[in-house]
Amino acid sequence: MNSWYNASTYQHLEVKELPHTIIKAMPKSVQVVYKSLKRKGPLCTSDLSRISGYSERTVRNALKKLMDIGLVERKINIEDLRKPFFKIIS
């Protein structure tokens, strides 16, 4: 596993204070997904895929990396339980 997205690599960083430092070390797809969530608010994977231009699989992988380090959380979509929303943790 690559250490650039491993949550334990960033344990010494205060995530709430340094999200931009962490994001800059991530792959471009993770950066684009993070910025899309920051600009548009909570979105599902299909919306993120459409906005970012990445496949849904790439978006899911990016979201997993962002959730692993505590920058993004998954929320239930009451209208469609198959499509959870993802949002930046404030």
MDAnalysis code that builds the backbone (N, CA, C; Angstrom):
import MDAnalysis as mda
import numpy as np

u = mda.Universe.empty(270, n_residues=90, atom_resindex=np.repeat(np.arange(90), 3), trajectory=True)
u.add_TopologyAttr("name", ["N", "CA", "C"] * 90)
u.add_TopologyAttr("resid", np.arange(1, 91))
u.add_TopologyAttr("resname", ["MET", "ASN", "SER", "TRP", "TYR", "ASN", "ALA", "SER", "THR", "TYR", "GLN", "HIS", "LEU", "GLU", "VAL", "LYS", "GLU", "LEU", "PRO", "HIS", "THR", "ILE", "ILE", "LYS", "ALA", "MET", "PRO", "LYS", "SER", "VAL", "GLN", "VAL", "VAL", "TYR", "LYS", "SER", "LEU", "LYS", "ARG", "LYS", "GLY", "PRO", "LEU", "CYS", "THR", "SER", "ASP", "LEU", "SER", "ARG", "ILE", "SER", "GLY", "TYR", "SER", "GLU", "ARG", "THR", "VAL", "ARG", "ASN", "ALA", "LEU", "LYS", "LYS", "LEU", "MET", "ASP", "ILE", "GLY", "LEU", "VAL", "GLU", "ARG", "LYS", "ILE", "ASN", "ILE", "GLU", "ASP", "LEU", "ARG", "LYS", "PRO", "PHE", "PHE", "LYS", "ILE", "ILE", "SER"])
u.atoms.positions = np.array([
    [0.841, -1.176, 0.000],
    [0.000, 0.000, 0.000],
    [0.886, 1.238, 0.000],
    [0.554, 2.207, -0.817],
    [1.333, 3.443, -0.876],
    [1.104, 4.278, 0.375],
    [2.169, 4.873, 0.880],
    [2.065, 5.613, 2.125],
    [1.468, 7.005, 1.942],
    [1.357, 7.514, 0.733],
    [0.854, 8.873, 0.546],
    [-0.611, 9.014, 0.894],
    [-1.372, 7.935, 0.983],
    [-2.767, 8.074, 1.411],
    [-3.071, 7.250, 2.642],
    [-2.078, 6.620, 3.196],
    [-2.267, 5.821, 4.392],
    [-2.518, 6.755, 5.581],
    [-3.636, 6.571, 6.254],
    [-4.013, 7.455, 7.355],
    [-2.928, 7.530, 8.419],
    [-2.224, 6.444, 8.670],
    [-1.199, 6.460, 9.718],
    [-0.041, 7.378, 9.363],
    [0.171, 7.629, 8.090],
    [1.231, 8.544, 7.660],
    [0.970, 9.953, 8.173],
    [-0.298, 10.317, 8.306],
    [-0.668, 11.673, 8.676],
    [-1.098, 11.812, 10.130],
    [-0.807, 10.815, 10.957],
    [-1.228, 10.878, 12.353],
    [-0.608, 12.062, 13.082],
    [0.572, 12.469, 12.694],
    [1.232, 13.567, 13.382],
    [0.682, 14.929, 12.956],
    [-0.135, 14.968, 11.888],
    [-0.720, 16.220, 11.424],
    [-2.101, 16.420, 12.036],
    [-2.447, 17.654, 12.332],
    [-3.788, 17.988, 12.791],
    [-4.629, 18.219, 11.547],
    [-5.477, 17.235, 11.200],
    [-6.219, 17.253, 9.945],
    [-7.061, 18.512, 9.803],
    [-7.687, 18.977, 10.849],
    [-8.541, 20.149, 10.759],
    [-7.729, 21.403, 10.422],
    [-6.479, 21.442, 10.790],
    [-5.654, 22.616, 10.553],
    [-4.928, 22.561, 9.212],
    [-4.636, 21.370, 8.691],
    [-3.786, 21.259, 7.514],
    [-4.385, 20.456, 6.360],
    [-5.675, 20.603, 6.042],
    [-6.226, 19.772, 4.961],
    [-5.574, 20.048, 3.613],
    [-5.192, 21.302, 3.358],
    [-4.596, 21.632, 2.066],
    [-3.222, 20.994, 1.899],
    [-2.477, 20.896, 2.983],
    [-1.174, 20.237, 2.938],
    [-1.335, 18.763, 2.603],
    [-2.312, 18.129, 3.208],
    [-2.564, 16.715, 2.965],
    [-3.073, 16.497, 1.546],
    [-4.006, 17.335, 1.112],
    [-4.590, 17.196, -0.227],
    [-3.534, 17.354, -1.309],
    [-2.596, 18.259, -1.129],
    [-1.548, 18.473, -2.136],
    [-0.669, 17.238, -2.326],
    [-0.587, 16.384, -1.294],
    [0.228, 15.169, -1.376],
    [-0.532, 14.018, -2.028],
    [-1.800, 14.201, -2.285],
    [-2.649, 13.154, -2.852],
    [-2.625, 13.176, -4.379],
    [-3.080, 12.097, -5.003],
    [-3.184, 12.058, -6.467],
    [-4.189, 13.105, -6.969],
    [-4.062, 13.459, -8.220],
    [-4.919, 14.485, -8.827],
    [-6.408, 14.154, -8.679],
    [-6.786, 12.897, -8.843],
    [-8.201, 12.523, -8.735],
    [-8.744, 12.844, -7.349],
    [-7.970, 12.618, -6.313],
    [-8.398, 12.909, -4.940],
    [-8.551, 14.421, -4.762],
    [-7.617, 15.180, -5.316],
    [-7.681, 16.635, -5.226],
    [-8.932, 17.175, -5.908],
    [-9.238, 16.656, -7.091],
    [-10.410, 17.122, -7.842],
    [-11.700, 16.772, -7.099],
    [-11.799, 15.569, -6.568],
    [-12.997, 15.162, -5.827],
    [-13.163, 16.033, -4.582],
    [-12.093, 16.284, -3.855],
    [-12.148, 17.127, -2.660],
    [-12.608, 18.538, -3.015],
    [-12.014, 19.105, -4.062],
    [-12.394, 20.464, -4.470],
    [-13.848, 20.520, -4.955],
    [-14.309, 19.476, -5.617],
    [-15.708, 19.428, -6.068],
    [-16.650, 19.421, -4.872],
    [-16.324, 18.632, -3.857],
    [-17.152, 18.600, -2.642],
    [-17.122, 19.943, -1.924],
    [-15.969, 20.570, -1.935],
    [-15.834, 21.863, -1.261],
    [-16.682, 22.924, -1.963],
    [-16.702, 22.910, -3.285],
    [-17.451, 23.904, -4.053],
    [-18.951, 23.627, -4.085],
    [-19.339, 22.363, -4.277],
    [-20.740, 22.021, -4.533],
    [-21.495, 21.496, -3.314],
    [-20.795, 21.152, -2.261],
    [-21.470, 20.601, -1.088],
    [-21.643, 19.095, -1.192],
    [-22.499, 18.521, -0.349],
    [-22.697, 17.065, -0.354],
    [-23.162, 16.552, -1.719],
    [-22.494, 15.495, -2.199],
    [-22.810, 14.906, -3.504],
    [-22.691, 13.392, -3.431],
    [-23.392, 12.703, -4.329],
    [-23.251, 11.250, -4.445],
    [-22.146, 10.942, -5.465],
    [-21.750, 9.696, -5.547],
    [-20.643, 9.330, -6.438],
    [-20.950, 9.608, -7.903],
    [-22.191, 9.391, -8.332],
    [-22.512, 9.642, -9.746],
    [-22.415, 11.129, -10.081],
    [-22.853, 11.996, -9.165],
    [-22.714, 13.442, -9.390],
    [-21.248, 13.858, -9.388],
    [-20.473, 13.304, -8.461],
    [-19.040, 13.615, -8.417],
    [-18.345, 13.144, -9.692],
    [-18.750, 12.001, -10.199],
    [-18.174, 11.472, -11.434],
    [-18.465, 12.408, -12.605],
    [-19.709, 12.857, -12.691],
    [-20.106, 13.758, -13.773],
    [-19.362, 15.093, -13.683],
    [-19.257, 15.647, -12.488],
    [-18.602, 16.944, -12.293],
    [-17.097, 16.859, -12.530],
    [-16.478, 15.802, -12.006],
    [-15.008, 15.694, -12.071],
    [-14.493, 15.160, -13.397],
    [-15.332, 14.384, -14.096],
    [-14.881, 13.768, -15.339],
    [-14.190, 12.428, -15.124],
    [-14.115, 11.975, -13.874],
    [-13.507, 10.686, -13.559],
    [-14.588, 9.608, -13.513],
    [-14.193, 8.360, -13.691],
    [-15.139, 7.249, -13.603],
    [-15.631, 7.117, -12.156],
    [-16.775, 6.448, -11.988],
    [-17.305, 6.259, -10.632],
    [-16.347, 5.444, -9.767],
    [-15.653, 4.506, -10.371],
    [-14.683, 3.702, -9.613],
    [-13.555, 4.583, -9.082],
    [-13.039, 5.475, -9.920],
    [-11.980, 6.392, -9.494],
    [-12.485, 7.312, -8.395],
    [-13.707, 7.793, -8.534],
    [-14.305, 8.658, -7.513],
    [-14.465, 7.898, -6.204],
    [-14.936, 6.653, -6.249],
    [-15.075, 5.848, -5.019],
    [-13.724, 5.640, -4.340],
    [-12.686, 5.376, -5.128],
    [-11.342, 5.206, -4.558],
    [-10.856, 6.504, -3.909],
    [-11.104, 7.622, -4.570],
    [-10.711, 8.926, -4.019],
    [-11.463, 9.202, -2.716],
    [-12.751, 8.917, -2.698],
    [-13.550, 9.122, -1.487],
    [-13.061, 8.242, -0.343],
    [-12.693, 7.012, -0.644],
    [-12.178, 6.121, 0.397],
    [-10.906, 6.699, 1.018],
    [-10.030, 7.211, 0.177],
    [-8.791, 7.821, 0.687],
    [-9.100, 9.035, 1.555],
    [-10.049, 9.856, 1.121],
    [-10.423, 11.045, 1.894],
    [-11.101, 10.663, 3.212],
    [-11.894, 9.596, 3.209],
    [-12.530, 9.145, 4.451],
    [-11.502, 8.520, 5.393],
    [-10.533, 7.800, 4.834],
    [-9.499, 7.152, 5.661],
    [-8.705, 8.166, 6.476],
    [-8.498, 9.353, 5.933],
    [-7.720, 10.365, 6.665],
    [-8.609, 11.366, 7.390],
    [-9.922, 11.155, 7.339],
    [-10.829, 11.961, 8.140],
    [-11.239, 13.299, 7.554],
    [-11.141, 13.473, 6.247],
    [-11.544, 14.743, 5.633],
    [-12.964, 14.712, 5.075],
    [-13.475, 13.531, 4.804],
    [-14.806, 13.385, 4.204],
    [-15.586, 12.333, 4.980],
    [-16.901, 12.537, 5.072],
    [-17.758, 11.546, 5.716],
    [-18.905, 11.173, 4.792],
    [-19.428, 9.987, 5.031],
    [-20.544, 9.446, 4.243],
    [-21.839, 9.685, 5.006],
    [-22.859, 10.184, 4.299],
    [-24.162, 10.454, 4.900],
    [-25.244, 9.683, 4.151],
    [-26.268, 9.250, 4.854],
    [-27.373, 8.510, 4.248],
    [-28.229, 9.463, 3.417],
    [-28.606, 8.995, 2.245],
    [-29.520, 9.728, 1.365],
    [-30.913, 9.143, 1.594],
    [-31.770, 9.880, 2.264],
    [-33.108, 9.386, 2.610],
    [-33.932, 9.075, 1.353],
    [-33.725, 9.833, 0.289],
    [-34.498, 9.633, -0.937],
    [-34.093, 8.371, -1.694],
    [-32.828, 8.005, -1.613],
    [-32.340, 6.809, -2.307],
    [-31.196, 6.205, -1.495],
    [-31.498, 5.186, -0.729],
    [-30.500, 4.592, 0.163],
    [-29.324, 3.970, -0.570],
    [-29.473, 3.720, -1.877],
    [-28.369, 3.143, -2.654],
    [-27.312, 4.189, -3.014],
    [-27.653, 5.466, -2.880],
    [-26.752, 6.546, -3.274],
    [-26.455, 7.453, -2.077],
    [-25.488, 7.079, -1.258],
    [-25.160, 7.942, -0.114],
    [-24.516, 9.243, -0.594],
    [-24.630, 10.262, 0.241],
    [-23.969, 11.530, -0.004],
    [-22.612, 11.522, 0.691],
    [-21.689, 12.287, 0.160],
    [-20.394, 12.468, 0.784],
    [-20.195, 13.953, 0.987],
    [-19.662, 14.310, 2.158],
    [-19.438, 15.716, 2.438],
    [-18.147, 15.905, 3.203],
    [-17.616, 17.101, 3.089],
    [-16.397, 17.446, 3.813],
    [-16.745, 17.631, 5.288],
    [-15.913, 17.090, 6.142],
    [-16.115, 17.249, 7.587],
    [-15.635, 18.632, 7.974],
    [-16.542, 19.392, 8.615],
    [-16.152, 20.757, 8.986],
    [-15.605, 20.844, 10.383],
])
